[in-house]
Amino acid sequence: MPEGQEQDNAMRPSWNSLPEDDQLSLAHAALSRASTLIFEQAETLATEIETGMLSDRGGADALRLLVGILRMAGNEPLPAAGHA
């Protein structure tokens, strides 16, 4: 590992040393980004199927259904994690 990279890693806090609120905030942001990437990729695949770039086996409709579900779920706040 290059010397500068080791120094950068040494300066970063570990996940467990972060306050719980920061962990939850980072996890929420990561899940939100992952959902966005999934529905963007699903939409791209659906378009490729419709334009004939990929063979159609009913996938475009299934991908669009997935996109719709992700978008609907994205409008609802994630359930709080942590203490019951």
ZIMO-V359561 format. One record per backbone hydrogen bond with DSSP energy under -0.5 kcal/mol. NH is the residue of the N-H (numbers start at 1). CO is the residue of the C=O. Records with the same first field share a line. If there is no record, write none. Layout:
NH=CO, CO
//
This chain:
6=2
7=3
8=4
9=5
10=6
11=7
12=8, 9
17=14
18=14, 15
23=19
24=20
25=21
26=22
27=23
28=24
29=25
30=26
31=27
32=28
33=29
34=30
35=31
36=32
37=33
38=34
39=35
40=36
41=37
42=38
43=39
44=40
45=41
46=42
47=43
48=44
49=45
50=46
51=47
52=49
53=48
54=48
57=55
62=58
63=59
64=60
65=61
66=62
67=63
68=64
69=65
70=66
71=67
72=68
73=69
74=70
75=71, 72
76=73
//
